[in-house]
Amino acid sequence: MSKIICLDAGHGLKTAGKITLSGIHEWELNNKVCNYITEILTACGVTVVRVDDITGNTDVPLATRMAKIKALNPIASVSIHHNAGGGLGIESWVRNGARADSIAIAKLMTEKVSASTGLRNRGVKYGLLYMTTICNFPTILFEGGFMDSADMDYIVTEAGQRAYAKGVADTLIAYFGLVAETVNNEPVVATPVVAPAPTPAVVKPGIDVTYQVGNSRGAWLPNVVNDSDYAGIENRAIQGIMASLSKGSIRYRVHTIGGGWLPFVNDRTDFAGVWGRNIDGVQMALNNLPGYSVQYRVSLIGSTDYLPWVADLSDYAGIFGRQIDKLQIRIA
């Protein structure tokens, strides 16, 4: 019986906000990478099962994807994504308290994908992403380059997608000791891909964001500028946020535990939040600043790392039901 590996192309064609600056949906990139990974692993006798909708028409609920994975009991599950938030490079994600084999595979995968693509290795991240749910087998979520930075010029090409796929597949082949089928007694191997150097980022006039948070004791903490530090105190819930820019205007809102989304606030005309209610979600956007993006991320009480960066209103930062204790913001 052949080994099973589950692949998941993150999101779908109609998922709001998951799109490159040139109009390519993230799922399209994820799907192509999954197809190339499948080519390589199938040649090693592996049965590859996709748990997303391979047409992209439906963004299959994460719980449905994970339930299918658990029922198959594969040797590993890898969720393929592309990043956003204006950074550079690739990174892997595992669950807080992840299995040792998940961590080992994630570390090896960042090394191999970085080597095959030439993109910066941002390392292994820890969080509570659903597709990294701890199971009886290793589960990894991989972010293969940023859709809104200099990475984009490479990751949208076939060469970039094949290089990403090669790094992922080579990791699984090496870790599980898979052997490729042979032709004339010679192993079938993927063609090496030479990655071009990433295009330098365009330098724009800087805009500073100054922000502060109020904690669960009703006190405003000191202002922070950009992402040189974070606003908050570790393991103390945030209940209010205020922010402003050195140029232009920003709007933001928060979601409270047991409540809902509160109205948007512009600059420091007020604060976003309600004293006595802990915040579990944040959204931000710039007002009439074309060419710029606000990027923000949060840390959760009890977590060892930040959740991924969010750009503008493409998503929200946080996990509903989990208290936020740290906030970082930057303008790109």
C-alpha positions as CSV (number, residue, x, y, z in Angstrom):
1,M,0.0,0.0,0.0
2,S,1.5,3.4,-1.0
3,K,2.1,6.1,1.4
4,I,-0.4,9.0,1.5
5,I,0.6,12.7,1.8
6,C,-2.1,15.3,2.0
7,L,-1.7,18.7,0.2
8,D,-3.9,21.7,0.7
9,A,-3.9,24.7,-1.6
10,G,-4.9,27.5,0.7
11,H,-8.1,29.5,0.2
12,G,-10.0,29.6,-3.1
13,L,-10.5,31.7,-6.2
14,K,-13.3,33.7,-4.6
15,T,-11.6,34.3,-1.2
16,A,-11.7,38.1,-0.5
17,G,-8.3,39.9,-0.3
18,K,-6.1,36.9,-1.2
19,I,-4.7,38.4,-4.4
20,T,-1.4,39.7,-5.8
21,L,-0.8,43.3,-6.8
22,S,-1.1,42.2,-10.4
23,G,-4.5,40.5,-9.8
24,I,-3.5,36.9,-9.4
25,H,-5.5,35.0,-6.7
26,E,-3.4,33.4,-4.1
27,W,-5.2,30.1,-4.7
28,E,-4.0,30.1,-8.3
29,L,-0.3,30.2,-7.1
30,N,-1.0,27.6,-4.3
31,N,-2.7,25.3,-6.8
32,K,0.2,25.4,-9.3
33,V,2.7,24.7,-6.6
34,C,0.6,21.7,-5.3
35,N,0.4,20.3,-8.9
36,Y,4.2,20.4,-9.2
37,I,4.7,18.8,-5.8
38,T,2.2,16.1,-6.8
39,E,4.3,15.4,-10.0
40,I,7.4,14.9,-8.0
41,L,5.9,12.8,-5.2
42,T,3.8,10.6,-7.5
43,A,7.1,9.6,-9.2
44,C,8.1,8.3,-5.8
45,G,5.0,6.1,-5.5
46,V,3.3,8.4,-3.1
47,T,-0.5,8.8,-3.2
48,V,-1.1,12.6,-3.0
49,V,-4.6,13.7,-1.9
50,R,-5.7,17.3,-2.2
51,V,-8.2,18.4,0.5
52,D,-9.1,21.8,-1.1
53,D,-11.5,22.2,-4.0
54,I,-9.2,21.6,-7.0
55,T,-11.3,23.8,-9.2
56,G,-10.9,26.7,-6.7
57,N,-14.6,27.6,-7.0
58,T,-15.2,26.8,-3.2
59,D,-13.0,27.9,-0.3
60,V,-13.5,24.7,1.6
61,P,-14.0,25.3,5.3
62,L,-10.8,24.6,7.3
63,A,-12.7,22.1,9.6
64,T,-13.8,20.2,6.5
65,R,-10.2,20.0,5.2
66,M,-8.8,18.9,8.5
67,A,-11.5,16.3,9.0
68,K,-10.7,14.7,5.6
69,I,-7.0,14.7,6.4
70,K,-7.5,13.0,9.8
71,A,-9.7,10.4,8.1
72,L,-7.0,9.6,5.6
73,N,-4.3,9.4,8.3
74,P,-1.4,10.3,6.0
75,I,2.3,10.3,6.8
76,A,2.2,14.1,6.6
77,S,0.0,17.0,5.7
78,V,1.3,20.3,4.1
79,S,-0.8,23.4,3.5
80,I,0.6,25.5,0.7
81,H,0.3,29.3,0.9
82,H,1.8,32.6,-0.2
83,N,2.4,35.4,2.2
84,A,1.3,39.1,2.4
85,G,2.3,42.0,4.4
86,G,5.2,43.5,2.5
87,G,8.0,41.3,3.8
88,L,10.5,39.2,1.9
89,G,11.1,35.5,2.0
90,I,9.6,32.1,2.9
91,E,8.6,30.6,6.3
92,S,6.9,27.6,7.8
93,W,4.3,27.4,10.5
94,V,3.6,24.7,13.1
95,R,1.3,24.6,16.1
96,N,2.3,25.8,19.6
97,G,3.4,22.6,21.3
98,A,3.8,20.8,17.9
99,R,5.1,17.3,17.5
100,A,8.9,17.0,17.2
101,D,8.6,15.6,13.6
102,S,6.4,18.6,12.5
103,I,9.1,21.0,13.8
104,A,11.9,19.0,12.1
105,I,10.1,18.8,8.8
106,A,9.2,22.5,9.0
107,K,12.8,23.5,9.6
108,L,14.2,21.3,6.8
109,M,11.5,22.6,4.5
110,T,12.4,26.3,5.1
111,E,16.1,25.4,4.3
112,K,15.3,23.5,1.1
113,V,12.7,26.0,-0.2
114,S,15.0,28.9,0.5
115,A,17.9,27.1,-1.3
116,S,15.8,26.1,-4.3
117,T,14.1,29.6,-4.7
118,G,16.9,31.9,-3.6
119,L,14.3,33.6,-1.3
120,R,15.1,34.6,2.3
121,N,14.7,32.0,5.0
122,R,12.4,33.5,7.7
123,G,12.5,30.3,9.8
124,V,9.9,28.3,11.6
125,K,7.0,30.2,13.2
126,Y,4.6,29.0,15.9
127,G,1.0,29.8,16.3
128,L,-2.6,28.5,16.2
129,L,-3.3,28.2,12.5
130,Y,-6.0,25.6,11.9
131,M,-4.2,23.6,9.3
132,T,-1.4,22.9,11.8
133,T,-3.7,21.2,14.2
134,I,-1.8,18.6,16.2
135,C,-2.6,15.1,14.8
136,N,-1.1,11.6,14.8
137,F,1.2,12.7,11.9
138,P,3.2,15.9,11.2
139,T,1.2,19.0,10.0
140,I,2.9,22.0,8.4
141,L,1.7,25.2,6.8
142,F,4.1,26.8,4.4
143,E,4.2,30.4,3.2
144,G,6.2,30.6,-0.1
145,G,7.1,34.3,-0.6
146,F,5.2,37.5,-0.4
147,M,2.6,38.5,-3.0
148,D,2.9,42.2,-2.3
149,S,6.7,42.7,-2.3
150,A,9.7,42.2,-4.6
151,D,9.2,38.4,-4.1
152,M,6.1,38.6,-6.4
153,D,8.1,39.0,-9.7
154,Y,9.5,35.5,-9.1
155,I,6.8,33.6,-7.3
156,V,4.3,34.2,-10.1
157,T,6.5,32.5,-12.7
158,E,6.6,28.8,-13.5
159,A,10.3,28.7,-12.5
160,G,9.4,30.2,-9.1
161,Q,6.5,27.8,-8.6
162,R,8.5,24.8,-9.6
163,A,11.4,25.8,-7.3
164,Y,8.9,26.2,-4.4
165,A,7.5,22.8,-5.2
166,K,10.9,21.2,-5.5
167,G,11.9,22.4,-2.0
168,V,8.8,21.0,-0.4
169,A,8.9,17.7,-2.2
170,D,12.7,17.3,-1.6
171,T,12.0,17.8,2.1
172,L,9.4,15.0,2.2
173,I,11.5,12.7,0.1
174,A,14.5,13.2,2.4
175,Y,12.6,12.9,5.7
176,F,10.5,9.9,4.8
177,G,13.2,8.1,2.7
178,L,11.1,8.1,-0.4
179,V,12.6,6.6,-3.6
180,A,11.8,7.9,-7.1
181,E,10.8,5.5,-9.8
182,T,13.5,4.6,-12.3
183,V,13.9,4.7,-16.0
184,N,16.6,2.5,-17.5
185,N,17.8,1.9,-13.9
186,E,18.3,5.7,-13.5
187,P,16.3,7.6,-10.8
188,V,13.7,10.0,-12.0
189,V,14.5,13.4,-10.4
190,A,13.0,16.8,-10.7
191,T,14.9,19.2,-13.0
192,P,16.9,21.7,-10.8
193,V,15.6,25.2,-11.0
194,V,18.0,28.2,-10.9
195,A,16.3,31.1,-9.1
196,P,16.9,34.7,-10.4
197,A,17.8,37.3,-7.9
198,P,14.8,39.1,-6.4
199,T,14.0,42.5,-7.8
200,P,15.0,45.3,-5.4
201,A,12.1,46.9,-3.6
202,V,11.0,50.4,-4.7
203,V,11.9,53.0,-2.1
204,K,9.0,55.3,-1.2
205,P,8.8,58.3,1.1
206,G,8.4,57.0,4.6
207,I,5.2,57.4,6.6
208,D,5.4,56.7,10.4
209,V,2.5,55.3,12.4
210,T,2.4,56.1,16.1
211,Y,0.1,53.9,18.2
212,Q,-0.6,52.9,21.8
213,V,-2.9,50.4,23.6
214,G,-4.9,50.5,26.7
215,N,-4.8,47.4,28.9
216,S,-7.2,45.5,31.1
217,R,-6.4,47.8,34.0
218,G,-7.7,50.8,32.1
219,A,-4.3,52.5,31.6
220,W,-2.8,53.8,28.3
221,L,0.7,52.5,27.7
222,P,3.4,54.6,26.0
223,N,3.3,55.3,22.2
224,V,5.2,53.1,19.8
225,V,6.4,54.2,16.4
226,N,6.3,51.7,13.5
227,D,7.4,48.1,14.3
228,S,10.6,49.1,16.2
229,D,8.8,47.7,19.3
230,Y,5.3,46.5,20.2
231,A,2.4,48.1,22.1
232,G,1.2,46.1,25.0
233,I,2.3,44.0,28.0
234,E,2.9,40.3,27.7
235,N,-0.1,38.3,29.0
236,R,-2.2,41.4,29.8
237,A,-5.3,41.8,27.6
238,I,-5.7,44.8,25.4
239,Q,-9.0,46.7,25.6
240,G,-8.3,49.9,23.6
241,I,-6.2,51.1,20.6
242,M,-5.3,54.5,19.3
243,A,-3.2,55.3,16.2
244,S,-2.2,58.2,13.9
245,L,0.2,58.8,10.9
246,S,2.9,61.3,10.3
247,K,1.2,61.9,6.9
248,G,-2.3,61.1,5.9
249,S,-5.1,59.3,7.8
250,I,-5.7,55.8,9.2
251,R,-8.9,54.1,10.2
252,Y,-9.2,51.1,12.4
253,R,-11.7,49.0,14.4
254,V,-11.6,46.1,16.9
255,H,-13.7,43.0,17.7
256,T,-14.4,42.2,21.3
257,I,-14.7,38.7,22.9
258,G,-18.4,37.9,23.2
259,G,-19.3,40.9,21.2
260,G,-18.7,42.0,17.6
261,W,-17.0,44.5,15.5
262,L,-17.1,48.1,16.8
263,P,-17.3,51.1,14.5
264,F,-14.2,52.3,12.7
265,V,-12.3,55.1,14.3
266,N,-10.3,57.7,12.3
267,D,-6.9,58.7,13.6
268,R,-7.1,59.8,17.3
269,T,-10.6,61.2,17.1
270,D,-11.5,58.5,19.6
271,F,-10.1,55.1,20.6
272,A,-11.2,51.7,19.3
273,G,-12.5,49.5,22.1
274,V,-14.6,49.4,25.2
275,W,-13.2,49.4,28.7
276,G,-13.9,46.1,30.3
277,R,-14.1,44.1,27.1
278,N,-11.0,42.3,25.8
279,I,-10.1,42.6,22.1
280,D,-9.7,39.5,20.0
281,G,-9.6,41.0,16.5
282,V,-8.2,44.1,14.8
283,Q,-8.6,45.6,11.3
284,M,-6.9,48.7,9.8
285,A,-6.8,50.6,6.5
286,L,-5.3,53.8,5.2
287,N,-7.5,56.7,4.0
288,N,-6.6,58.1,0.5
289,L,-3.0,57.0,0.5
290,P,-2.5,55.2,-2.9
291,G,0.6,53.2,-3.1
292,Y,0.9,52.6,0.6
293,S,-0.4,49.8,2.8
294,V,-0.9,49.4,6.6
295,Q,0.4,46.1,7.9
296,Y,-0.3,44.9,11.4
297,R,0.0,41.8,13.5
298,V,-0.9,40.7,17.0
299,S,0.3,38.2,19.7
300,L,-2.2,36.2,21.8
301,I,-2.0,35.7,25.5
302,G,-0.3,32.3,26.1
303,S,1.3,32.3,22.6
304,T,5.0,32.3,22.0
305,D,5.0,34.2,18.7
306,Y,3.0,36.7,16.6
307,L,0.3,35.7,14.2
308,P,1.0,36.5,10.5
309,W,1.1,40.1,9.2
310,V,-2.2,41.3,7.8
311,A,-2.3,44.0,5.0
312,D,-5.1,46.5,5.0
313,L,-8.6,44.9,5.1
314,S,-7.5,41.6,3.4
315,D,-8.2,39.8,6.7
316,Y,-8.2,40.6,10.4
317,A,-5.4,40.2,13.0
318,G,-6.3,37.8,15.8
319,I,-8.4,34.7,16.5
320,F,-11.9,35.2,17.8
321,G,-12.2,34.1,21.4
322,R,-8.5,34.6,22.1
323,Q,-7.2,37.7,24.0
324,I,-4.6,39.9,22.3
325,D,-1.7,41.2,24.4
326,K,0.6,42.8,21.8
327,L,0.2,44.8,18.7
328,Q,2.7,45.9,15.9
329,I,1.9,48.2,13.0
330,R,4.0,49.5,10.1
331,I,3.4,51.3,6.8
332,A,4.8,50.0,3.5
